[in-house]
Amino acid sequence: MLAGQVVDNIWATRKADSLIGLKLMVVRLLDGVNDGKLVISVDTIGAGIGERVILCEGSSARKMLGQDSIPVDSVIVGIIDEDCHF
């Protein structure tokens, strides 16, 4: 899992049928290694622009959507309320 911040949403009128009805968001990664890298994630929980989120990637992301064949590599699975600093 990765941490990120939602920076915008994506509108795509032409896309694969399996993506119809999914909310797509642009997320800036905040994981230390890939800081600043932008990814497009499916929003499953109603995150808003500016919120810090938890992302799930790869096959785990597709499992969150209940379809292994959907062309998705990143899904927002949580909203971060507070960071822990060790």
C-alpha positions in Angstrom: 0.0 0.0 0.0 1.0 3.6 -0.6 0.1 7.0 0.7 -0.9 9.9 -1.6 -2.8 13.1 -1.9 -5.7 13.5 -4.3 -4.9 16.5 -6.6 -7.7 16.3 -9.2 -10.3 14.2 -10.9 -10.3 12.7 -14.4 -13.1 12.7 -16.9 -12.9 10.3 -19.8 -15.8 10.1 -22.2 -14.2 7.3 -24.2 -12.9 4.4 -22.2 -13.1 0.6 -21.8 -16.6 -0.6 -20.9 -15.4 -2.1 -17.6 -14.4 1.5 -16.5 -17.8 3.0 -17.0 -19.2 4.2 -13.7 -15.9 4.3 -11.9 -14.6 7.6 -10.4 -11.1 8.3 -11.5 -8.8 10.6 -9.5 -5.2 11.9 -9.9 -3.1 11.1 -6.8 0.3 12.5 -6.0 2.3 9.8 -4.2 3.7 10.7 -0.7 5.7 7.5 0.0 9.2 8.8 0.3 10.6 6.9 -2.7 8.2 8.2 -5.4 7.3 11.5 -3.8 5.5 13.7 -6.4 4.8 10.9 -8.9 1.2 11.2 -10.3 -1.0 8.1 -10.7 -4.6 7.7 -11.7 -6.6 5.7 -9.1 -10.2 4.5 -8.9 -11.9 6.1 -5.9 -14.0 3.5 -4.1 -14.7 5.5 -0.9 -15.5 9.1 -2.0 -12.2 10.8 -1.4 -12.1 14.5 -2.3 -9.4 16.8 -3.8 -6.8 17.6 -1.2 -7.4 14.6 1.0 -4.5 12.2 1.9 -5.4 8.7 1.0 -4.2 5.1 1.1 -3.7 3.3 -2.2 -3.7 -0.3 -3.1 -2.0 -1.3 -6.3 -1.7 -4.2 -8.8 -3.8 -7.4 -8.4 -5.0 -6.3 -5.0 -6.5 -3.2 -6.5 -8.5 -5.3 -9.0 -9.7 -7.5 -6.2 -11.1 -4.4 -4.4 -13.3 -3.9 -7.4 -14.3 -7.5 -7.5 -13.0 -8.1 -11.1 -9.7 -9.5 -11.9 -10.0 -8.6 -15.6 -10.6 -4.9 -15.2 -7.8 -2.7 -16.5 -7.0 -0.9 -13.2 -3.7 -0.8 -11.3 -4.5 1.6 -8.4 -7.5 2.0 -6.1 -8.1 4.4 -3.2 -9.0 2.3 -0.2 -8.8 4.7 2.7 -8.6 8.3 3.8 -5.8 9.2 6.2 -7.1 11.1 9.2 -3.8 11.4 11.0 -0.2 10.4 10.4 1.9 8.4 12.8 5.5 9.6 13.1 7.9 7.0 14.5 
